[in-house]
Amino acid sequence: MRQTAATALAAIALVAWSTQATFAQRRTSPEADALAYVYSAFLTQADPGVMANPVVLGPELQRELQLPARADGGRVYEALIARAGKNPVDVRNATPQELAAYGVRRGFNPKAGLPLYTIEAGDLRFLVQYDLQRVSISFVGQLGVPDPDPPPVAPKADSKKKGAR
């Protein structure tokens, strides 16, 4: 009887401990998981699957890589890895200042509700948009490079012409 009570007490203690351990472990957010995945893919330089196929390129990268607006993800990944070279890689959330400086460009939809990250490798900085449902980078642009085909600016409407009365 004494052994049965000790066994029951041990079982209760084990259940209480495992329940407490379960609650102590918190799942990371999907955005944090995506950030870690992107970082790992660029750090190891061995995971072209991080790119959607096709992946949308910013117009500045289209021109530089000589690829279409929607390009093969593997080719884009290899081109970015080649440009990064042996430089240390860092991946972080894109800042509001970076997004403002990048601006409105063809193929980029900052209002899509998808996480935006900056990949830094030496002097290069890439803006990537990550699709959490498809588990891949859906857009890549290069920060610090002007838009080669900016959207047309509408002329300001003057209600009065100079010299007219």
PLY file of the C-alpha trace (Angstrom):
ply
format ascii 1.0
element vertex 165
property float x
property float y
property float z
element edge 164
property int vertex1
property int vertex2
end_header
0.00 0.00 0.00
2.79 2.34 0.90
4.49 1.68 -2.46
1.25 2.37 -4.35
0.80 5.72 -2.61
4.41 6.67 -3.38
3.95 5.66 -7.02
0.73 7.68 -7.29
2.41 10.68 -5.69
5.32 10.39 -8.12
2.91 10.17 -11.05
1.06 13.29 -9.89
4.36 15.15 -9.47
5.45 14.08 -12.96
2.18 15.27 -14.52
2.38 18.60 -12.66
6.00 19.12 -13.73
5.33 18.26 -17.38
2.28 20.55 -17.46
4.34 23.39 -16.02
7.12 22.75 -18.54
4.61 22.76 -21.38
3.23 26.14 -20.35
6.73 27.53 -19.89
7.62 26.75 -23.51
6.26 29.41 -25.83
5.95 29.02 -29.54
7.69 31.62 -31.61
5.61 33.77 -33.94
5.39 32.86 -37.64
7.24 36.12 -38.41
10.12 35.12 -36.10
10.23 31.67 -37.70
10.32 33.31 -41.16
13.13 35.63 -40.10
15.16 32.68 -38.81
14.51 30.73 -42.03
15.59 33.61 -44.28
18.69 34.19 -42.15
19.61 30.50 -42.29
19.10 30.35 -46.07
21.46 33.27 -46.67
23.95 32.34 -43.97
24.44 28.80 -45.30
24.12 29.89 -48.95
22.53 26.51 -49.56
18.74 26.94 -49.68
17.32 28.29 -52.95
13.93 26.97 -51.78
13.62 30.10 -49.63
12.56 31.93 -52.83
9.10 31.61 -54.33
9.04 30.30 -57.86
8.55 32.68 -59.53
9.71 35.51 -57.28
8.84 39.14 -58.06
11.84 41.44 -58.53
12.01 45.15 -57.93
12.72 47.05 -61.16
16.25 47.91 -60.00
17.09 44.20 -59.60
15.40 43.32 -62.88
17.75 45.70 -64.62
20.86 44.65 -62.68
20.23 40.89 -62.96
18.77 41.16 -66.47
15.79 39.04 -65.48
12.04 39.47 -66.00
9.74 40.95 -63.34
8.73 37.43 -62.28
11.88 35.34 -62.34
12.97 31.83 -61.41
13.53 31.81 -57.63
16.60 29.58 -57.84
18.32 31.88 -60.34
17.56 34.95 -58.22
18.85 33.22 -55.07
22.11 32.23 -56.78
22.57 35.77 -58.12
22.03 37.30 -54.66
24.40 34.79 -53.05
27.05 35.58 -55.68
26.67 39.32 -54.96
26.83 38.76 -51.19
30.07 36.81 -51.59
31.85 36.01 -48.34
30.47 39.07 -46.52
28.82 38.46 -43.15
25.03 38.25 -43.47
22.43 39.80 -41.20
18.66 39.60 -41.53
16.30 41.84 -39.55
12.91 43.51 -39.77
12.88 46.31 -42.34
12.66 49.75 -40.75
10.02 52.36 -41.62
12.86 54.57 -42.93
14.02 51.83 -45.33
10.47 51.30 -46.59
9.99 55.03 -47.11
13.32 55.31 -48.95
12.46 52.32 -51.17
9.10 53.88 -51.95
6.39 52.73 -54.32
7.87 50.54 -57.02
6.49 48.20 -59.61
5.85 44.75 -58.12
6.14 45.86 -54.48
3.03 45.94 -52.31
3.95 47.05 -48.77
0.27 46.94 -47.77
-0.07 43.20 -48.47
0.32 42.48 -44.76
3.37 40.27 -45.32
6.49 40.58 -43.17
9.27 42.72 -44.63
12.91 42.00 -43.87
16.24 43.56 -44.74
19.10 41.27 -45.71
22.51 42.91 -45.26
25.69 41.49 -46.77
28.58 43.92 -46.70
27.45 47.13 -48.45
24.46 45.41 -50.07
20.98 45.63 -48.59
18.02 43.75 -50.00
14.37 44.25 -49.09
12.42 40.99 -49.05
8.74 40.35 -48.54
7.97 36.95 -47.04
4.78 35.03 -47.79
3.90 33.16 -44.58
1.35 30.90 -46.30
3.70 29.80 -49.08
6.73 29.81 -46.74
8.93 31.67 -49.21
10.20 35.08 -50.26
7.68 36.53 -52.71
9.43 39.84 -53.49
13.06 41.04 -53.58
14.28 44.58 -54.11
17.60 46.31 -53.52
17.73 49.13 -50.99
19.79 52.23 -51.72
19.34 51.99 -55.49
17.08 54.47 -57.31
14.01 53.24 -59.14
14.98 52.98 -62.83
11.37 53.56 -63.90
9.66 55.73 -61.29
5.91 56.15 -61.57
4.88 59.24 -63.52
4.22 62.31 -61.42
0.99 64.09 -62.17
1.56 67.76 -63.01
0.31 70.23 -60.42
-2.87 71.93 -61.51
-2.49 75.71 -61.51
-5.78 77.49 -61.22
-4.22 80.77 -62.35
-1.84 81.11 -65.22
1.00 83.56 -64.87
0.23 86.95 -66.32
-3.50 86.22 -66.86
-6.12 88.38 -65.10
0 1
1 2
2 3
3 4
4 5
5 6
6 7
7 8
8 9
9 10
10 11
11 12
12 13
13 14
14 15
15 16
16 17
17 18
18 19
19 20
20 21
21 22
22 23
23 24
24 25
25 26
26 27
27 28
28 29
29 30
30 31
31 32
32 33
33 34
34 35
35 36
36 37
37 38
38 39
39 40
40 41
41 42
42 43
43 44
44 45
45 46
46 47
47 48
48 49
49 50
50 51
51 52
52 53
53 54
54 55
55 56
56 57
57 58
58 59
59 60
60 61
61 62
62 63
63 64
64 65
65 66
66 67
67 68
68 69
69 70
70 71
71 72
72 73
73 74
74 75
75 76
76 77
77 78
78 79
79 80
80 81
81 82
82 83
83 84
84 85
85 86
86 87
87 88
88 89
89 90
90 91
91 92
92 93
93 94
94 95
95 96
96 97
97 98
98 99
99 100
100 101
101 102
102 103
103 104
104 105
105 106
106 107
107 108
108 109
109 110
110 111
111 112
112 113
113 114
114 115
115 116
116 117
117 118
118 119
119 120
120 121
121 122
122 123
123 124
124 125
125 126
126 127
127 128
128 129
129 130
130 131
131 132
132 133
133 134
134 135
135 136
136 137
137 138
138 139
139 140
140 141
141 142
142 143
143 144
144 145
145 146
146 147
147 148
148 149
149 150
150 151
151 152
152 153
153 154
154 155
155 156
156 157
157 158
158 159
159 160
160 161
161 162
162 163
163 164
